Amino acid sequence: MPKKVAVDKKTERAMKKLGEILAECRGERSLRQIAFPSGIAASQLQSIERGYLAPTADVYLKLLDNLRPDKKQSAKMDRLYMAIRKTPPPDVCALLIN
């Protein structure tokens, strides 16, 4: 699948690593079991897990809610999200705005 937006190598590695952690958190559950409640297609989740796409802020929050990663995984995912999007995680942004 071709990239829709050019990304540098560091961002590309972060996207791939974030996808690996998401897949690890999903475990034996199907793509559809996580994608549907997160408001995305299973194919989109698969693209995120493979590192082809980065989740939007809304999707990222919904994935965290549905996957329920442990604290260590969640912290690592937040660091990767920040590296990819060049912004704090959505929950931190919401706190700053409010």
C-alpha positions as CSV (number, residue, x, y, z in Angstrom):
1,M,0.0,0.0,0.0
2,P,1.6,3.3,-1.0
3,K,2.0,6.0,1.6
4,K,-0.5,8.9,1.2
5,V,1.8,11.4,2.9
6,A,5.5,11.4,2.9
7,V,7.0,10.7,6.3
8,D,10.6,10.7,7.5
9,K,12.2,7.5,8.6
10,K,11.9,8.2,12.4
11,T,8.1,8.8,12.0
12,E,7.8,5.7,9.9
13,R,9.6,3.6,12.6
14,A,7.3,5.1,15.3
15,M,4.2,4.2,13.2
16,K,5.4,0.7,12.8
17,K,6.2,0.3,16.5
18,L,2.8,1.8,17.5
19,G,1.1,-0.7,15.2
20,E,3.0,-3.6,16.8
21,I,1.9,-2.5,20.3
22,L,-1.7,-2.1,19.1
23,A,-1.6,-5.6,17.6
24,E,-0.1,-7.0,20.8
25,C,-2.8,-5.4,22.9
26,R,-5.5,-6.8,20.6
27,G,-4.2,-10.3,21.2
28,E,-6.6,-13.0,20.0
29,R,-9.5,-10.6,19.4
30,S,-10.3,-10.0,15.8
31,L,-9.7,-6.8,13.9
32,R,-13.5,-6.3,13.7
33,Q,-14.0,-6.7,17.5
34,I,-11.7,-3.7,18.1
35,A,-12.3,-1.7,15.0
36,F,-16.2,-1.5,15.1
37,P,-16.4,0.0,18.6
38,S,-13.6,2.3,17.7
39,G,-15.6,3.7,14.8
40,I,-13.2,2.5,12.1
41,A,-13.1,-0.2,9.5
42,A,-11.2,-3.4,10.2
43,S,-9.0,-2.6,7.1
44,Q,-8.1,0.8,8.6
45,L,-7.1,-0.9,11.9
46,Q,-5.0,-3.4,10.0
47,S,-3.3,-0.5,8.1
48,I,-2.6,1.2,11.5
49,E,-1.2,-2.1,12.9
50,R,1.0,-2.5,9.9
51,G,2.4,1.0,10.2
52,Y,0.9,2.4,7.0
53,L,-1.5,4.8,8.7
54,A,-1.4,6.8,11.9
55,P,-4.6,7.0,14.0
56,T,-6.3,10.4,14.4
57,A,-6.7,11.8,17.9
58,D,-10.3,10.5,18.1
59,V,-9.4,7.0,16.9
60,Y,-6.4,6.8,19.1
61,L,-8.6,7.5,22.2
62,K,-11.2,5.0,21.2
63,L,-8.5,2.4,20.5
64,L,-7.0,2.9,24.0
65,D,-10.5,2.6,25.5
66,N,-11.2,-0.6,23.7
67,L,-7.8,-2.2,23.9
68,R,-7.1,-1.3,27.6
69,P,-3.3,-1.4,27.5
70,D,-1.4,-1.7,30.7
71,K,0.4,1.4,32.1
72,K,3.7,0.5,30.5
73,Q,2.2,-0.1,27.1
74,S,0.0,3.0,27.3
75,A,3.0,5.2,28.2
76,K,5.0,3.8,25.3
77,M,2.0,4.3,22.9
78,D,1.7,7.9,24.0
79,R,5.4,8.6,23.3
80,L,5.0,7.0,19.9
81,Y,1.8,9.0,19.2
82,M,3.6,12.2,20.1
83,A,6.5,11.3,17.8
84,I,4.2,10.6,14.9
85,R,1.7,13.5,15.3
86,K,4.2,16.0,16.8
87,T,1.6,16.9,19.5
88,P,0.8,15.7,23.0
89,P,-1.7,12.7,23.3
90,P,-5.3,13.7,22.9
91,D,-6.1,13.3,26.6
92,V,-3.4,15.8,27.5
93,C,-4.6,18.2,24.9
94,A,-8.1,18.0,26.3
95,L,-6.8,18.8,29.8
96,L,-4.8,21.8,28.5
97,I,-7.8,23.1,26.6
98,N,-10.2,22.8,29.5
